[in-house]
Amino acid sequence: MPVAGVLRKRSKAGTLLEAVVDLTFFGTYPGAAGDPFDVTTIVGFTNRQPDVVNIGGKSGWLYTYDFVNKKIIIKGQQPTSATAGIIPLDDLANAAYPASITGDAVSLYCEWFATPKLP
């Protein structure tokens, strides 16, 4: 699993639970399938998926979380010589992570609207 997560913050306000996880990418991205990553194991509540997950970095890549398969999917623009109009985002290819991702400061923010019970 070429994604490592470190819990930076976990807090509770009423029934809302929030967590921030810092992500580090290394190795090879598996392509359109995405990289396996279960945020619940990092946060410590494995009996319920979060209601909201947002992932952001600074290098311009689009990071999304697949709730069903528990994976991080990365998209970006593929270079082209004919850049007329709007270019759709493509899945990152099945290859070694580029330096713009391995060196990126990526954080994952998640919320549970009702506090999950400890397993």
N, C-alpha and C positions, 0 to 999 in steps of 0.2 A: 504494500500500500504506500505509494509515493506521496502521501499527504500526511503531515503531522500537525496536530492541533494542541495548543496550550491554552488552558482556561485562564483568561486575564481577569474576568469579573463575573460574579454571579450574585444577583440581588433579588429581593422579593419586596413587593409593595402591594399589600392586600392579597388578592389572589393572583396577581400578575407576577410571573417569574421571568427575569431577563438574564441573558448571559452573553458575554463577548469572548470569542475564541480567536487567538492569533494563529494563522495558518502558514505553513511552510511547505513548499512543493519541491520535490527532488525526483530524480530518476526519469521514467518514461511515462508520458500520458497515453492512456489506452485508446484514444480516438473518440468517436462519437458516443461510445458507451458511457464515458465519464469515469472519474476516479472514485472508488468506494470510500465513503466517509460517513460514519454514524455519529452525528453530533451529540446524541444522547449519552454515549459512553464517556465523552469528554466532560459533559456537564454533570453527569451522575444520576440522571433520571432516565432509566432505560425502558420504562414501561409505557412511555407515551412520547410520540414525536411532537416537536414544537409546532405551534400554529403559524408562526412567521419566521422565515430565515432570509436575511439579506447578507450578501457577501460583496465586499468592495476592496479594490486595490487602487494603486496610484499610477499604474503603467498603461491603462487604457483597455485592458482585457475585460470581457464581460464574464463574471462568475455567477453561476446559478446553482441552486440546490434542487435535486430531484427527490422529493419526499417519498415517493413510492419505492424507488430502488436504493435510496440512501447513497446518492452519488453527487459529486461536484462536477459540473459540466462547464467547460471553458470555451468561449467563442471569441473570435476576432476577425478583422478584415484580412483577406488574403491579397497580397500584392498583385496588381494587374497592370498591363500596359494601356488598357482601354478603360480609364476610370471616368467614364461619362455617366452622369446621373448618380443615383443612390446605389451603393454596393451593399448587398446583404451580408450579415455576419455568417461565418462558417465555423464549424466545429474545429477545434485544434486538432491537428493531424496526429496519428499514432507515431510519435517520435519523442526524442528527448525534450524535456521542457526547455524552452528558450530562456536565456538569461533574464529577459524582461519579466518572466514569471518567477523564476527561482530567487530573484533579487527583489521582488515586489513586497511591499508591506501590505499584506492581505488580512483583513479582519472579517469574521463572521459574527453577525448579531442575530440572536434568536429570542423569541418570546413564547411563553406558554400563557394563555389567557386564564387558565385555572391551574393552580400549582399541582403538578403531578405528585403522586405519593412515592416515597422512596420504596424501591423494590425489596 
